[in-house]
Amino acid sequence: MKKNEWVYRELLYQFIEKKNNHFTQLALAKKISISISTVNNALKPLARMGAVDIRKMNFHISDIKKLLFYWASNRNIKDDIIYQTHVEMSPVKIEKDLWKKVKFTAYSGYRFKFRDAAADYSEVYAYADNKTLPKIKKRFPENRGQSNLHIIRADGVMNNYPDRDNVTIGELFVDLWSLGGWYAKAFSNDMERKIADIVGFQIFYQV
């Protein structure tokens, strides 16, 4: 994941999960351990489209939906996949064996975070670091067949978020949007409704 995406994840996390909409570029840079110039460059396209309102001393999100979909349209989760294999197990069994070793996203992340599933699914996507990857490869060795386990490279600040087992709500939506396919669409459509419900229908849809 590119570092400008860390900015989008943090902004969405603060707005959706923490109900915070007051930021400074310096504080944001320190929070996610990147340079202030990276923050500034990440905000420029958001400011141009009216997703954020940048003032002299601070800034705030003015259109959460634009921010969410801007990141979603620029995210390519498949570029960050570092291991994938075919596993002769159900998704539920794979998830059970990976529990506490990874951060789940996509269909598994949705199921764990919302205790529900928008559709049946046959693949598991999860983030893992380089330390954990060899253990995953040992448990799920390379195998011929259609890959149904996909391990994504974890970034340096992902573990700073309090949910130790799942990605943030914003990242979950963006990863689902990036995957494509009919059931990814079913999940992302349902997630859009859930996010609108969390932040407020009128705020999300600007009505």
C-alpha positions in Angstrom: 0.0 0.0 0.0 1.3 3.4 -0.9 1.9 5.9 1.9 -0.7 8.4 0.5 -3.2 5.6 1.1 -2.2 5.5 4.8 -3.5 9.1 4.9 -6.9 8.1 3.4 -7.2 5.2 5.8 -6.5 7.4 8.8 -8.9 10.1 7.8 -11.7 7.6 7.2 -10.9 5.8 10.5 -11.1 9.1 12.4 -14.3 10.1 10.7 -16.2 6.8 10.7 -15.0 5.0 13.8 -13.9 7.9 16.0 -16.4 10.6 14.9 -13.5 13.1 14.6 -13.4 15.6 11.8 -10.7 18.1 12.8 -7.2 17.6 11.6 -3.8 19.3 11.1 -1.3 18.0 8.6 1.5 17.9 11.2 -0.5 15.9 13.7 -1.6 13.5 10.9 2.0 13.0 9.7 3.2 12.2 13.2 0.3 9.8 13.8 1.0 7.6 10.9 4.8 8.2 10.8 5.1 9.8 7.4 6.4 13.2 6.1 4.2 16.2 6.1 4.9 16.6 2.4 3.4 13.1 1.8 0.3 14.2 3.7 0.1 17.5 1.7 0.4 15.6 -1.6 -2.2 13.1 -0.6 -4.6 15.9 0.3 -4.2 17.9 -3.0 -6.6 15.8 -5.2 -9.1 15.6 -2.3 -9.1 19.4 -2.0 -9.5 19.8 -5.8 -12.6 17.6 -5.8 -14.1 19.1 -2.6 -13.6 16.1 -0.4 -11.6 18.1 2.1 -11.6 21.7 3.1 -8.1 22.9 3.9 -7.8 26.0 6.1 -4.7 27.9 7.2 -4.2 26.0 10.5 -6.3 22.9 10.0 -8.6 21.0 7.6 -11.7 18.8 7.7 -13.5 16.3 5.6 -16.3 18.0 3.7 -17.5 15.0 1.6 -16.8 11.6 3.1 -18.3 9.7 0.1 -15.9 11.4 -2.3 -13.0 10.5 -0.1 -14.1 6.9 0.2 -14.6 6.4 -3.5 -11.5 8.3 -4.5 -9.4 5.9 -2.5 -11.4 2.9 -3.7 -10.9 3.9 -7.4 -7.1 4.2 -6.8 -6.6 1.1 -4.7 -5.2 -2.0 -6.3 -5.2 -4.7 -3.7 -3.9 -7.4 -6.1 -0.6 -5.4 -6.4 0.0 -6.1 -2.7 -0.6 -9.8 -2.7 2.5 -11.6 -1.6 1.3 -15.2 -1.4 -1.7 -17.1 -2.7 -2.5 -20.8 -2.9 -5.3 -23.3 -3.2 -6.5 -24.8 0.0 -8.8 -27.8 0.3 -10.8 -26.3 3.1 -13.9 -24.1 3.5 -13.3 -20.4 4.1 -14.5 -20.8 7.7 -11.9 -23.4 8.4 -9.1 -21.3 6.7 -10.2 -18.3 8.8 -10.1 -20.4 12.0 -6.5 -21.6 11.3 -5.4 -18.0 10.5 -7.1 -16.4 13.5 -4.8 -14.2 15.6 -2.1 -14.4 13.0 -3.4 -12.0 10.4 -5.7 -9.0 9.9 -8.7 -10.1 7.8 -10.2 -8.0 5.0 -12.7 -8.5 2.2 -15.3 -11.1 2.8 -13.8 -12.5 6.0 -13.2 -9.0 7.4 -16.8 -8.1 6.7 -18.1 -11.3 8.4 -16.1 -10.8 11.5 -16.7 -7.1 11.8 -20.4 -7.2 11.2 -21.2 -10.8 12.3 -22.9 -11.3 8.9 -22.2 -12.0 5.3 -23.7 -10.2 2.3 -23.3 -13.2 0.1 -21.7 -16.7 0.1 -18.0 -16.5 -0.6 -15.2 -19.0 -1.4 -12.0 -16.9 -0.9 -10.1 -15.6 2.1 -8.1 -12.4 2.0 -5.9 -11.4 4.9 -2.9 -9.1 5.7 0.3 -10.5 7.2 3.8 -9.2 7.8 7.1 -10.8 6.7 7.5 -12.5 10.1 4.2 -14.3 9.9 4.4 -15.2 6.2 6.6 -18.3 6.6 4.3 -19.8 9.2 1.3 -19.3 6.8 3.3 -20.9 4.0 4.1 -23.9 6.2 0.4 -24.3 7.2 -0.9 -23.7 3.7 1.8 -24.8 1.2 1.7 -24.0 -2.5 -0.9 -26.1 -4.2 -2.2 -26.3 -7.7 -5.7 -25.2 -8.4 -7.7 -21.9 -8.2 -6.3 -19.8 -5.4 -8.7 -19.3 -2.6 -6.3 -18.0 0.1 -4.7 -14.6 -0.6 -2.1 -13.0 1.7 -1.6 -9.3 1.4 1.5 -7.4 2.5 0.8 -5.6 5.8 2.1 -2.1 6.1 4.1 -0.5 8.9 1.2 1.2 10.7 -1.6 -1.2 10.2 -1.2 -2.7 13.7 -1.6 0.7 15.3 -5.4 0.4 14.9 -7.2 -1.2 17.9 -9.0 -4.0 16.0 -6.2 -6.6 16.1 -8.0 -9.0 13.8 -9.6 -6.9 11.1 -8.8 -3.9 9.0 -10.6 -0.5 9.5 -14.1 0.0 8.0 -12.8 2.3 5.3 -10.1 -0.1 4.2 -12.5 -2.9 4.3 -14.8 -1.1 1.8 -11.9 -0.1 -0.4 -10.4 -3.6 -0.6 -13.8 -5.1 -1.5 -14.3 -2.4 -4.2 -10.9 -3.2 -5.6 -11.5 -6.9 -6.0 -14.4 -6.9 -8.5 -16.7 -9.8 -9.2 -20.3 -10.2 -8.3 -20.0 -11.1 -4.7 -17.4 -8.4 -4.1 -20.0 -6.0 -5.5 -22.7 -7.4 -3.2 -20.4 -6.9 -0.2 -19.2 -3.4 -1.1 -22.8 -2.3 -1.9 -23.9 -3.5 1.6 -20.9 -1.9 3.2 -21.7 1.5 1.5 -25.1 1.3 3.2 -23.6 0.4 6.6 -21.1 3.3 6.4 -23.9 5.7 5.4 -25.8 4.5 8.5 -22.8 4.9 10.8 -22.0 8.5 9.7 -25.5 9.5 8.9 -27.4 9.2 5.6 -27.6 12.9 5.0 -23.9 13.5 5.7 -22.8 10.6 3.5 -25.0 11.3 0.5 -24.9 15.2 1.0 -28.7 15.5 0.9 
